[in-house]
């Protein structure tokens, strides 16, 4: 298209003037393109409104309409300068502005994806915390029930032993009574002997049963502790609700089996063997879950890196608007306003030079890594890092300069000590200008989205 326009222009000129006209035409065209490219001339006034900087009507265009306007004018205009400037405008729109518009659209989509990811991860973490809390409550309830059951069994067996002892004493008393009777019937004596023997065997068996019960209860307590330790490990590894419920049911089943061993000691060994097999399976499953947990930790680190990257991108996008509600502040940068105010008081060139020299001197001192005018003090048992006002340079600053300059230097010094104590150079940080504090990533994203919605209304 540009070639056709140039050819038409050449044909309309006399042969003697062709070289000069071509040179002048290219000069206008290149100047127009460079001014647009370098930002000296603006065509974009909002996301959808564009204007031709070479037409006086001030008409609003879309991007496509402005491109067609520049092309038509470059073809149809009879003026050399108007042709050249509109051709430069057309070249800028096609080569530079179109690429910038595509880049901005991709950036907006990327910010929307990051915002959705942050919201989703926050929801997942809330669900996970709720699951862990419910799991802990269930475990505590299980332990309380098991302890109550064990206490009940111990009391019941103690009562049985006391009843058996009372029965034995009663039989001995009867034996002594019958032996005292000279006319004791032999058959009654044999019956009494048999009762005593049977009662002794019964007491012996009951004692053995009681010992087995106590041993099983002790074994159960040990197994419960082992299971509890495994539960704690599982709690740290589990991150999904179905797997958590499955492992809880397995553990509850294992505990119920151990409780049944108390009442059904005949099958105790078989059930104990099954329990051990189940526990081995659980250990293998736990190993798998630990691998999953490690993968989640790696994912969390990657997500954190992405969030840091998003924060840097957000800072990069907001750096051109430092005074907005959510902007960017150079933490540790010396504020020169108090120095300028001091220079205005002198109202002389020498006073201004001295003020700027003073600001430069303190800026260099702030960057000195060997200067650390801080000390540690203890207040109410807590150690705090505070400014050492007895430091030689701090004392000089307080004595020689006014309060505004002193506050500016101390503020920059404290910010450097907090954000970059080793490098001692300013760092960019998201800043809430309304509340004079550091802004969170969510605040920055919400502000960007709010501005984007306002521009698209």
C-alpha positions in Angstrom: 0.0 0.0 0.0 2.8 2.4 0.9 4.5 1.7 -2.4 1.4 2.6 -4.4 1.0 5.8 -2.5 4.6 6.8 -3.1 4.3 5.9 -6.8 1.2 8.1 -7.2 2.9 11.0 -5.5 6.0 10.7 -7.7 3.9 10.7 -10.9 2.3 14.0 -9.9 5.6 15.8 -9.5 7.9 17.3 -12.2 11.1 15.4 -12.9 13.3 18.1 -11.5 11.5 18.1 -8.1 11.3 14.3 -7.6 14.4 13.8 -5.5 13.7 16.6 -3.1 10.0 15.7 -2.8 10.9 12.0 -2.0 13.4 13.1 0.6 10.9 15.5 2.2 8.1 12.9 2.0 10.3 10.3 3.8 11.3 12.8 6.4 7.7 13.6 7.3 6.7 10.0 7.3 9.7 8.9 9.5 9.2 11.8 11.9 5.5 10.9 12.3 6.3 7.3 12.9 9.1 8.0 15.5 7.0 10.5 17.4 4.1 8.0 17.7 6.5 5.1 18.6 8.4 7.1 21.2 5.2 8.4 22.9 5.5 12.0 22.0 2.2 11.9 20.1 -0.7 9.9 21.5 -3.5 8.2 19.6 -5.0 5.9 22.4 -7.2 7.7 25.0 -8.9 4.6 26.5 -9.3 0.9 25.8 -11.7 1.6 22.9 -11.2 5.3 21.9 -8.5 6.3 19.4 -8.0 9.7 17.7 -6.0 10.9 14.7 -3.4 13.4 15.9 -3.1 14.9 12.4 -6.8 15.8 11.9 -8.4 18.8 13.6 -11.9 17.4 13.9 -11.0 15.4 17.1 -13.2 12.6 16.0 -13.2 9.3 18.1 -12.3 6.1 16.3 -12.0 2.4 17.1 -8.6 0.9 16.4 -9.9 -0.6 13.1 -11.6 2.6 12.0 -8.5 4.7 12.7 -6.4 2.2 10.7 -8.8 2.6 7.7 -8.8 6.4 8.1 -5.0 6.6 8.0 -4.9 4.3 4.9 -7.6 6.3 3.0 -6.1 9.6 3.8 -2.6 8.4 2.8 -4.1 7.5 -0.6 -6.6 10.2 -1.3 -4.9 13.3 0.2 -3.2 15.7 -2.2 -1.0 17.3 0.5 2.5 15.9 0.7 2.8 16.3 4.5 -0.7 15.0 5.2 0.0 11.9 3.0 3.3 11.3 4.8 2.1 11.8 8.4 -0.9 9.5 7.8 1.3 6.9 6.2 3.5 7.1 9.3 0.4 6.7 11.5 -0.7 3.6 9.5 2.8 2.0 9.9 2.7 2.7 13.7 -0.8 1.2 14.1 0.1 -2.0 12.2 3.7 -2.5 13.5 3.6 -1.3 17.1 0.2 -0.5 18.6 -1.4 -3.7 17.3 1.3 -5.8 19.1 0.8 -3.8 22.3 -2.9 -4.3 22.3 -2.4 -8.1 21.9 0.1 -8.0 24.8 -2.2 -6.1 27.1 -5.1 -8.6 26.4 -2.8 -11.5 27.2 -1.7 -9.8 30.4 -5.4 -9.3 31.5 -6.2 -12.9 30.9 -3.1 -14.0 32.8 -4.2 -11.8 35.8 -7.7 -13.3 35.8 -6.2 -16.9 35.8 -3.9 -16.0 38.7 -6.8 -14.4 40.7 -8.9 -17.6 40.1 -6.0 -19.8 41.2 -5.5 -17.8 44.4 -9.2 -18.0 45.3 -9.3 -21.7 44.6 -6.2 -22.5 46.7 -7.7 -20.5 49.6 -10.9 -22.6 49.4 -8.9 -25.8 49.3 -6.9 -24.8 52.4 -10.1 -23.9 54.3 -11.6 -27.3 53.5 -8.4 -29.1 54.5 -8.4 -27.3 57.9 -12.0 -28.2 58.5 -11.3 -31.8 57.6 -8.3 -31.9 60.0 -10.4 -30.4 62.8 -13.2 -32.9 62.3 -10.7 -35.7 62.2 -9.1 -34.7 65.5 -12.5 -34.4 67.1 -13.4 -38.0 65.9 -10.1 -39.4 67.2 -10.6 -37.8 70.7 -14.1 -39.2 70.8 -12.8 -42.7 69.9 -10.2 -42.5 72.7 -12.8 -41.4 75.2 -15.1 -44.3 74.3 -12.2 -46.9 74.4 -11.1 -45.6 77.8 -14.6 -45.8 79.2 -15.0 -49.3 77.9 -11.7 -50.4 79.4 -12.7 -48.9 82.8 -16.1 -50.6 82.7 -14.4 -54.0 82.0 -11.9 -53.6 84.8 -14.7 -52.7 87.3 -16.8 -55.7 86.2 -14.0 -58.2 86.6 -13.0 -56.7 90.0 -16.6 -57.2 91.1 -16.6 -60.8 89.8 -13.4 -61.6 91.8 -14.9 -60.2 95.0 -18.1 -62.3 94.5 -15.9 -65.4 94.0 -13.9 -64.7 97.1 -17.1 -64.3 99.1 -18.4 -67.6 97.7 -15.1 -69.3 98.7 -15.3 -68.0 102.3 -18.9 -69.1 102.5 -18.0 -72.7 101.4 -15.1 -72.9 103.9 -17.5 -71.7 106.7 -19.9 -74.5 105.7 -17.1 -77.0 105.6 -16.0 -76.1 109.1 -19.6 -76.3 110.3 -20.3 -79.7 108.8 -17.0 -81.1 110.0 -18.0 -80.0 113.5 -21.1 -82.2 113.3 -20.2 -85.8 114.3 -23.3 -87.2 112.6 -22.3 -85.7 109.2 -23.6 -87.8 106.4 -20.9 -89.2 104.1 -22.8 -88.4 101.0 -23.2 -84.8 102.1 -19.5 -84.7 102.8 -18.6 -86.0 99.4 -20.9 -83.5 97.8 -19.3 -80.7 99.8 -15.9 -81.9 98.7 -16.9 -82.0 95.1 -18.4 -78.5 95.4 -15.2 -77.3 96.9 -13.1 -78.8 94.2 -15.3 -77.6 91.4 -15.4 -74.1 93.0 -11.6 -74.1 93.2 -11.3 -75.0 89.6 -13.9 -72.4 88.7 -12.0 -69.8 90.7 -8.7 -70.8 89.0 -10.2 -70.5 85.6 -11.8 -67.2 86.4 -8.4 -65.9 87.6 -6.8 -67.1 84.4 -9.5 -65.5 82.4 -9.1 -62.3 84.4 -5.3 -62.4 83.7 -6.0 -62.9 80.0 -8.4 -60.0 80.0 -5.9 -57.7 81.7 -3.2 -58.8 79.2 -5.5 -58.3 76.3 -6.5 -54.9 77.7 -2.8 -54.0 78.0 -2.1 -55.3 74.5 -5.1 -53.2 73.3 -3.7 -50.1 74.9 -0.3 -50.6 73.2 -1.9 -51.2 69.9 -4.1 -48.1 70.4 -1.0 -46.1 71.0 0.6 -47.5 67.8 -2.5 -46.8 65.8 -2.7 -43.3 67.3 0.8 -42.6 66.2 0.0 -43.8 62.7 -3.2 -41.7 62.7 -1.1 -38.6 63.5 1.2 -39.5 60.6 -1.7 -40.0 58.3 -3.2 -36.7 59.4 -0.1 -34.9 58.2 -0.1 -36.8 54.9 -3.8 -36.8 53.9 -5.1 -34.0 51.8 -8.3 -35.4 50.2 -11.6 -36.2 52.0 -12.4 -39.6 50.5 -8.9 -41.0 51.5 -9.2 -39.5 55.0 -12.6 -41.1 55.6 -11.3 -44.5 54.3 -8.3 -44.5 56.6 -10.5 -43.4 59.6 -12.9 -46.3 58.9 -10.0 -48.8 58.7 -8.6 -47.5 62.1 -12.0 -47.7 63.7 -12.4 -51.2 62.4 -9.0 -52.2 63.9 -10.0 -50.7 67.3 -13.3 -52.6 67.2 -11.5 -55.8 66.5 -9.2 -55.2 69.5 -12.2 -54.6 71.7 -13.9 -57.8 70.5 -10.8 -59.7 71.6 -11.7 -59.0 75.2 -15.0 -60.8 75.0 -14.1 -63.4 72.4 -10.7 -64.5 73.6 -11.1 -67.9 71.9 -10.5 -66.4 68.5 -8.0 -63.8 69.8 -5.0 -65.1 68.0 -6.7 -65.3 64.6 -8.1 -61.8 64.9 -4.8 -60.5 66.1 -3.1 -61.9 63.0 -5.7 -60.3 60.7 -5.2 -57.0 62.5 -1.4 -57.2 61.9 -2.0 -57.8 58.2 -4.3 -54.8 58.1 -1.8 -52.7 59.9 0.9 -53.7 57.3 -1.4 -52.6 54.5 -2.0 -49.3 56.3 1.8 -48.8 56.6 2.2 -49.3 52.8 -0.7 -47.0 52.1 0.9 -44.4 54.5 4.1 -44.6 52.6 2.2 -43.8 49.4 0.4 -40.9 51.1 3.7 -39.6 52.4 5.0 -39.5 48.8 1.8 -37.6 47.8 2.4 -35.2 50.7 5.9 -34.5 49.4 4.5 -33.9 46.0 2.0 -31.4 47.5 4.8 -29.7 49.3 6.7 -29.3 46.0 3.5 -28.0 44.4 3.1 -25.5 47.3 6.6 -24.2 46.8 6.0 -23.8 43.0 2.7 -22.0 43.8 4.6 -19.7 46.2 7.1 -19.0 43.5 4.3 -18.2 41.1 2.7 -15.9 43.7 6.1 -14.1 44.1 6.3 -13.8 40.3 2.7 -12.5 40.2 3.7 -9.9 42.9 6.7 -8.8 40.8 4.5 -8.5 37.7 1.9 -6.5 39.6 4.7 -4.2 40.9 5.9 -3.8 37.3 2.4 -2.9 36.1 1.7 -0.4 38.9 5.1 1.3 38.9 3.9 3.9 36.4 1.2 5.0 38.9 2.9 5.3 42.3 0.3 7.7 43.7 -2.7 5.6 43.0 -4.7 4.0 45.8 -2.6 0.8 45.4 0.8 1.8 44.0 4.5 1.1 44.3 6.9 2.5 46.9 10.7 2.4 46.9 11.3 1.1 50.4 14.5 2.7 51.8 14.5 5.6 49.3 15.3 9.0 50.8 12.4 11.5 50.5 13.9 14.7 49.2 10.8 16.9 49.9 12.1 18.1 53.3 15.4 19.0 51.6 13.6 21.0 49.0 11.5 22.7 51.7 14.7 23.7 53.4 16.1 25.1 50.2 13.0 27.2 49.6 13.5 28.8 53.1 16.9 30.2 52.0 15.5 31.5 48.7 19.0 31.6 47.1 20.9 29.5 44.6 23.6 28.8 47.2 20.9 27.5 49.7 19.4 25.2 47.0 22.9 23.8 46.2 23.6 23.2 49.9 20.2 21.4 50.3 20.8 19.1 47.3 24.4 18.4 48.5 23.1 17.5 51.9 20.5 15.1 50.4 23.2 13.5 48.3 25.4 13.1 51.4 22.8 11.3 53.4 21.8 9.2 50.5 25.4 7.9 50.3 25.5 7.3 54.1 22.3 5.3 53.9 23.9 3.0 51.4 27.0 2.4 53.6 26.7 -1.3 54.8 29.2 -0.6 57.6 26.9 2.0 59.2 24.3 0.3 61.4 22.9 2.7 64.0 20.6 0.2 65.7 20.6 -1.5 69.1 18.6 -4.2 70.8 16.6 -3.3 73.9 14.3 -5.4 76.1 10.8 -4.0 76.8 8.4 -6.1 79.0 10.5 -9.2 78.4 10.5 -8.7 74.6 13.7 -7.9 72.6 13.3 -5.1 70.0 15.6 -3.4 67.5 15.5 0.3 67.9 17.4 3.3 66.6 20.6 4.2 68.5 20.1 7.9 69.0 23.6 8.1 70.6 25.2 7.1 67.2 27.6 9.9 66.1 26.0 10.4 62.7 22.4 10.3 64.1 23.3 12.8 66.8 24.9 15.0 64.1 21.7 14.7 62.0 19.5 15.6 64.9 21.6 18.6 65.8 22.3 20.1 62.4 19.1 19.5 60.5 15.4 20.3 61.1 12.8 17.8 62.1 11.5 17.1 58.6 15.0 16.1 57.3 15.7 14.0 60.4 12.4 12.1 60.0 13.0 11.5 56.3 16.5 10.0 57.0 15.4 7.9 59.9 12.4 6.5 57.9 14.6 5.5 55.0 17.1 4.0 57.4 14.4 1.9 59.2 13.0 0.7 55.8 16.4 -0.4 54.6 17.0 -2.2 57.8 13.7 -4.0 57.4 13.7 -4.8 53.7 17.3 -4.9 52.6 19.8 -4.8 55.5 22.5 -6.5 53.6 22.3 -4.8 50.2 21.3 -1.3 51.6 19.6 -0.2 48.4 15.9 0.6 47.9 13.5 -2.2 46.9 10.1 -1.9 45.2 7.0 -2.9 47.3 3.3 -2.8 46.8 1.9 0.1 48.9 -1.5 1.2 50.1 -1.2 4.9 49.7 -4.5 5.6 51.5 -3.5 3.7 54.7 0.3 4.3 54.4 1.1 0.6 54.7 2.3 -2.4 52.7 -0.4 -3.8 50.4 -1.2 -7.5 50.0 -1.2 -9.3 46.7 -5.0 -9.6 46.9 -5.4 -5.9 47.4 -3.3 -5.2 44.3 -5.2 -7.7 42.1 -8.6 -6.3 43.3 -7.5 -2.8 42.5 -6.3 -3.8 39.0 -9.6 -5.6 38.4 -11.6 -2.6 39.6 -9.7 -0.3 37.3 -10.2 -2.7 34.4 -13.9 -3.0 35.0 -14.1 0.9 35.2 -12.4 1.2 31.8 -14.7 -1.4 30.2 -18.0 0.1 31.2 
